[in-house]
Amino acid sequence: MITLKSFRIVALAEATSFLILLVASVLKRTSDFEAGVTVMGPVHGALFVAYVAMAIYLRPDQGWDTKTTALILLGAVLPFGGYVVDRWLTSSSRSAPAS
């Protein structure tokens, strides 16, 4: 079962993998270290797909409107976006904090 808590975990993992992939990309260009991209590329890709699928699956249960869903999905493509989404989902202004 997909829960908001499991989505938050994937959001944090996706954001972290994105940042690691960005660093690995810089290392690939500056020092010919390709292993980081070779490993983190598929890992990040899988987490990205999981993030998007889980967000779409949770949309009706969470009552997210189109704008909210779009902003949550935008979080998957921006560096640090997953951290912002997680923080928003756990903020005190939300009625149901992490379930």
RAGI-V987391 format. One record per helix or strand of 3 or more residues. SS is the DSSP state (helix for helix, strand for strand). FROM is the first residue (numbers start at 1). TO is the last residue. If there is no record, write none. Layout:
ss=SS from=FROM to=TO
ss=SS from=FROM to=TO
This chain:
ss=helix from=4 to=31
ss=helix from=35 to=62
ss=helix from=66 to=74
ss=helix from=81 to=90
